[in-house]
Amino acid sequence: MGKQLKLLTCFVTVLLISSSFSCRGQQGEPPVSPPAPKEPDTLTVAVVGDIMMGNTFPHNRLPAEDGKHLFDDVKDILRSADITCGNLEGTIAISGKPRKNLNSPMAFMFMMPPRYTQHLLDAGFDFVGLANNHIYDFYEEAMTQTEENLEKAGLGYAGARDPKGKNPHKEFYIGTFKGYKAGFCAFGHEDYSQRTRDTASVRRIITHLKNEGCDIIIVCFHGGREGSGARHLPYGSEMFYGDERGFLRDFTHFAIDCGADIVYGHGPHVVRAIELYKDRFIAYSLGNFCTAGMGTSGLTGNAPLITVRIDTTGKFIDGKINSFLQKPMQGPKADLSNSAAKEIAALTREDIKDSALDIAEDGTLKRKTH
């Protein structure tokens, strides 16, 4: 009987030791928890408006220290985004015949030094649109130099077009970010850019990016009337000095219908409303961002930097309108009054019926819950 009791005691002891090991993995270690579910991947995209960092035509008008500090107040936000985009409002070149009448008060022509591509790189830019009304200020020569300088710097670009159809230009750019493929394209209102009203080309280019396997497609556009009287987004076509500037509500929705995930605009030199359409983000005008000594006062001085967080199918999650104000020849500077965010919020309430976006006082963007 004593022997049986000893055997039973040993058996129970072995069971207890085995139980201890099975619960703790190894002796002395805490229990092993199952791995936490992986958070879904997201991408943060930063978008800004017009960039013209200085001008060498007809004479040098360049910022202090050769522009090295133009983006000091914004580069942390630009660099922290997974993808950063803007509009290059002018050429990066050293030569070219002026296209406009120098005696005209409206003869604005912009040429930036090629070394200024480094400022864009240092600030964190990945892509700049060229489909605007200044990329052809010095005809094909400066336009081609601009593309060559951006190519050498490793910056993405697209949107310029030879109006004579002789020379090829990039219709799109594709890059990889966080392991995801992103496609970019740009459209404007001139015959020397891909055009917003050329719906066949819009569909063809966006469809091509989809067929190339792009996970995300970002479209920028230059369009709309200019100046403080152009704050509101109209229905129908816009005209400015006899120039047709696009039907922008239709264009942005059409681009998303074709497969775009983010559509951001510029051209009026003032900000406009923002919108969610089919869970995709639209900014109708981001106004000026860094235009050196031009358009730096009043409404044209607002320099918003919008960051948008999307999932890897392109759907909007949340975002932020970061408000900055341009200072002459100094670039965008922090604006504690949040002027740009307040202006965009007011215009969105007025111009976007049943807006799905909630815009907080500090510029935080969320989807409305009702």
N, C-alpha and C positions, 0 to 999 in steps of 0.2 A: 504493500500500500504506500509505504514511504517512497519507494522507487517511482511509482506511478505519479505521485504528487510532484516529485522533482521533475519528471518529464513534462508534466502539464505546465509547471512554472517556466521551464525553458522555452516551451512552445509559445506561451503568451509573451515572453520577453522578446523573442524573435519577431513576432507580429508587431509589437510596439515599435521596435527599431525600424522595421520595413516601412511601417506607416509614417514614421518620422522622415525617412528618406524620401518617400514618394511625395510628401507635402512640401518639402523644402528643397528638392532638387539635389543638393549635396549637403553633407553635414555642416552646420554652421552658417549656411546661406539662406536668405529670405525666400519665400515662395516665388516661383516664376510666374509673372502675370502675362496674359496673352498680349500680343503687340497691339498698340492703340491703332484705331482705323486711320489710314493716311488721309490727310487733308487734301481736298481736290486742288490741283494746280491752278494758279491764276497768273495773269500778266498785268503789269501796271504800265500804262501808256501815257506819256506826257506830250501834250500838243500846245503849240504856240502859233502866233501870227507872223506878221511881216518882220523880216530881219534884213537890215541894210546897215552894216557896221561902220560905214564911212564912205567917202566919195573922193575919187581922184580926178573927176571930170567936172568942169573944165580945168579945175586946179585942185590941189590937195585940201580936203577938209576932213581931217582924220582926228580921232579922239586922242586924249592924253595917253602917254606911254604906249603909243601905237595900238591902242585898243585892248591891251592885255587884261584890263579889269572890267570890261564891259559886262561880263556875265557873273561877276563875283557874288552878287546877292541871290542868284537863281541857280547856280551850278550844282549845289547840293541836291536840290529837288530834281533837276534834269538828270544828273548822274545816277540818282537812286532809282529812277524808273527803269523798267526792263527795255523799253523802247521810247525814244525821244525824237519828235518830228517838228518841223517848222516850215516856213515859206521863205525862200531866198529871194528877196525883193531887189533884184539887180544882178549884174554880172560880176564875176571874179576873173579879171583879165587885165592885160596891159595895153591892148590896142584894139582899134576898130573904128570905122567911120560912123560919126553921129547920125542917127536916123531922123532926128527931129530938128525943127527949125529953131536955131539958137536964139532968135529974136523973139520967140513966143514966150509969154509968161508961163505957159503950161508945158514948156519943154524940159521936163524933169528927166534926167538921164543919170544912171547910177553905175559906177564901176569901182569895185573894191580890189585892193591889192591881193595877189595870189597868196601871200603869206598869211592872210586872215583866215584861210581855211583851218589853220591851227587853232584859232579861237573857237571855232565850231566844234572841233574834236575835243578840245580841253573842257568845253562846257557839257559834253556828253551827247551831242546830236548823232543820230544814226541815219536820218533821212531828211532831205530838204526837197520841197516841190519847186519845179522851175516853170510851171504853167502859169505865168503871170504877165502883166503888160509891161514889164521892164527887162525881161530876159533877152529881148531883141532890140534893146536900145542902140546897139552898135552892130546890128545885122548879124550875119552868120559867124563872122570872125570871132567876136567876143563871146557869143553863145557857145561856140565849140570850145574856146579856151576855158570857159566856165566848167563845162563838163569834164574836160581833161584835168583841170585842177582838182575837182571833186574826186575824180577817179584816182588820182595820185594819192590823195589824202585818205582814201578808203571810205569815203562818205557815200551813202546811197542817194540817188537822185532820179528824177523822171519828170516827164511832162512837156519838154520843149519839142518843137517841130519846125522843120524847114518849110516855110510857106510855099516855096517853089518845088518842093518834093524831090530835090536832088540829093540831099544828104540825110542819112539815117540818124535818128536820135532815140534815146531810151524811152520806151513807152511804160516801163515798169521796172521795179527793183525787188529782188527777193533776198532776204537775210534770215539767219537763224538766231533765235533768242530763247535762252533757257531750254534748248532742245526742240523748240517749236519753230516751224517755218512761217514767216510773215511776208506777205506781199504788199507792195506799195505802188500807187499810181497817182497821177495828178492831172487836173483838168482846169482850163481857163475859158476865156471868152474871145481870144484873138486867134487869127489864122496861123500864128507862129507858136501855138500850143495845142495840145489835145483839148478838144472843146466839150464843154458841158452839154451843149445842144446836139452834139453828134452822138445820139443814143446808140447807134450801131457800134461805134468805136468803144463807147463806155461799156457796153455789154461784152464786146469781144475781149477787151483787155481784162476785165474782172473775171470773165469765164476762163480765160487763159491762166490766170493766177490760181483759180480753183483747180483746174486740170493739172497744174504743176504741183499740186499737193499742199498748197498753203493752208495752214491751220487758221490763220488770222489774215484779213485783208483790210488795209487802211487806205482810205481815199482822201486826198486833199483837193481843194478847189479854190479858185480865185474868181470872185464874181460879186455883183451887186453895185449899186450906186455908191458914191464916195462922199464923205464928210459928215458933219454932225446932224444933217438933215436925213441921213440914211440909217438911222438907228433901228427903225422898225422894219420887220420882214414882210414884204408885200405878198399878195397873191398875184400870180402872173409874171410877165416879163419885166425886167428892169432896164431902163435906159439911162445913159450918162453921156452928155455932150454928143448925142447922136449915135452912141455906141451901144449895141445891145449887150447887156451884161448878164443874161441868163435868167431862167425860171427856176429859182434855187430850191423851192419846196419840192417841185417835181424831180429835180436832179438828185437831191439827196435820197429821196425815197426810192427812186429808180435804182440808184447805186446799191442800196441795201437789198432791194428786191433781186438784184443780180448776184449778190453774195458778199457785199461789203459789210464789215463789222463796226468800224469807226469811220465817220466822215467829218472832217473839220475844214472850216473855211476861213477866208480872209479876203481883203479887197476894199471894203468900205472905209478902212482906217478907224472905225469905231467898232465896239462890240455889239453883238446881236444876241438873240435868244438861243437857248439850247433845247434839245428835244430827245426823247426816247421814241424810237419807231421800231416796232417788232423786236424789242429788247436790245436794240443797237443805239449807240450814242451818236448824236449829231451836234456840232457847234456851228452855227450859221455864220458867225464872224468872230474871230479872236482879235481883230483889230491889229494894232501895231504891237511889237514886242521889243525890238531893239533897232530903232531907225535913226540912231546917232542924233543929229541935230534937227531932224524934221519930224513934225507931228508929235511933239512932246508936251503940248499944253492942252488943258481942257479935256474934253472927251477923248480926243485922239491920243492923249497921254496915258490912258489906261492900258496896262500891259498884262493881261491875265495869262497865267500858266495853269492849264487844267490837267490834272492827273485823273485817269480813269482806270479802275480795276475791273478786268473782265475775266470770265472763265475761258478755258481753252477752246470753247466753241464760239467765242466772241460776244457772249451775252454780258450785258452790263451788270456789275455787282454794286459798286459805289464809286465815289470820286470826290474831288476837291477842286474848287476854283481858288487858286492862290493869287491874291491880288498884289500887283506891283504897279508902280508909276514910273514912266520914263523921265529921266533927267537929261537935259541937253548934253550930248557928247559923253554921257556917263553910263548909258544902258539902263535896264530896269532896276528900280530900287524898291525895297520893302514898303508896303502901304498898310499901316496899322488900322486905317479907317475902312479897309476892305471895299474900296470904291468900285473896283471892277466886278466883284461878286454881287454887290448890291444892284449895280446897273444891269447885269445879266439876269438876276432874279426878277427885277421889275419888268424887263422886256419879255421874259419868258411868260410871266403872268398875263401880259397884255397880248402877246402875239401867238402863243401856242394854246389852242383850245384844249381843255381837259388834259393838261400836261401831267405826265406820269412821274415827273421829277419833283422832289422836295429839295429846295435850296435853302440851307440854314444861313443865318446872319454871317457866319464865318466862312461861308462858301462850301461847306460840306454838302455833298450830293448823295441823296438816297432815293430809292424808289418809294413812291407813295404807297401806303398800306391800304388805302380805301379806294 
